[in-house]
Amino acid sequence: MQTAILDARTDLSGSISAAVEILRLNGLVALPSETVYGLAGNALASEAVAKIFETKERPYFDPLIVHIADSKWLTKLAKPDSAESPLVAKMIKRFWPGPLTILFPKTDLVPDIVTAGSPCVAIRMPSHPVFAEVLKRLGEPLAAPSANRFGRVSPTRAGHVFEELGGRIPLILDAGPTMVGLESTIVRATEHRIEILRPGPITEETLTEVAPTDELRASGKIVAPGQTASHYAPQKRVYLFDIEDLADHSKDSAFVCWGPIHHTERFFAVRSLSENYNLLEAAQRLFQLFREIDQMEGVKQIFVERVPERGLGRAIMNRIGRAAG
């Protein structure tokens, strides 16, 4: 299969029309979102969803996120008592469209393959104009995990998608680098609290402005996408940085630091997540740096310095920890 890349920045209407045509035939298309590039297929067509799992080599026990064009789809995909709760309404008003995914008890319209047999479905409304327009023109919700092979580093550019899935899918829409660079925050609403299932761009501090929050306690049970122990990982082994544990082999290693470049004498290569200690920049650069270093022939392993676990830093550390898992 040949994979075409269409530039949605120069021909928005034509590229979207091409994507919708493929999606209507239950094919797959890689689309840009505000978080990362996603591998999209019709969420209501089991045939298309099965292709997503097959193309990504994703295990069928790992559920997918369903993307919708507007909140009217909630009444079709989620059971009314949860979709219409006051807390959910507050979150939707505040954060949709945007990088917040909410877990709901599902209706029978959602195929079981989407949720890995779980009675709950993860739903979000993307804010990226290309993704949003594809949803609008298609008129159906899209299942769209990150457009990479399972467990690998999520793509933040169209070129990353081609590296991962070139020859496996017919079309990639290129809209340049993604704005956020990390996957969406995933939450579940109880009557008065928000349970954080996966940290992301919508931080705990921001969510607490809507309602008190809890973080999901580790149980080994996957209840939402992106909860496998090892995920978002480059091919080279990743370690959290601890300088006293480094030996002579560090010259075969790369170092991803926090703040100004340092320890250059100890490593083959050093890159900074953000020389100005900017967490937003760090989130945007993390996966890009993993991919860059993965291609360095002189590097055998990657050491990553911890970032402060506040705000967006919690999501960054979550991704680093799973890459090291």
C-alpha positions, 0 to 999 in steps of 0.5 A: 500500500502506498501512503499519500501525505496531503498538506491540509495547510495549503489545500484544506478542503481537498485534503479533508474531502480525500480523508472523508472518502476513505473513512466512509469506506471504513478505511483509516486516515492519520489526522492532526489533533491538538495533542498528537496525530491520531489514526482515525477510523469510523468508531461505529464500524467494527471493521474499521476499528479492527483495522486500527488494532491491526495497523497499530499492532495494538492489543485488543485489551487496550480501549480506544478514545471516540472523538465527536464533532459536538455534544449531541453525540453524547446522548447516542454514545453515553447513557443519559444519566451520566452524560447529563450529570451536572459535573459532566456539564460543567467539564464540557462547558469549560474544556470542550472542544479540547484535550479532555477525554471523559469516560462514560457508561456506553450505549449499545451503539458503541461496538464492544471492540472500541472499549475492549469489552468494557461497559464504558467508553472514552469520549472527547471533542477535539479542537484542532480545526482539521480534525473537527472539520473531518468529523463534521463532514463525515457525520460519524464519530471517529476512534483515533488512538495515536498514529504509531505502532503500539507502545512506541513514541506518539507522533507530533508531526506528519513525518513521524506518522510516516515513519511508523505507518508508512505503507500501512495506511492510505493517507496522512493529513499534514497540518504541521507540528501539534500544539500540545505534544502530549495525549489528552487528560482522561477523567471519570466523573462521580457525583461530586468529584473528578477522578483522573485516569491519565494526566495530560494537558488539562492539569489537576490544578485546572480540574480542581477549579471545577470540582475536587479531584482524585487520582486513580489508584494503581490496580493493574486493571486497564479502565481507560486508554494509555494505562499499560505499564510500558507505553510511549517508548522509543526503541532505545531503553529509557532511564530516569536520570540519576547521575550517581548511578552512571558509570563509564557507559554514559558516553554511549548514552544520550541525556535529555535534561531539564533547564540549560544544557549540562553534563555534556562531558558525560554523554554522547549527546545532550538535549534539553526539554526546555532551557527556560524551564517551560513545562509547555515547551517540554511537553511539546518537545518530549516525543520529538526528542525521543524520536531524534535520539532514537535515530542516533547510531552512537546512542544505546540508551537514553537518560531523562532528567525529572521535571517538577511534578506540578501542572503539566509536569505530572503528565510529562513525568507520566509519559517518561515513567511509562517510556521507562517501564 
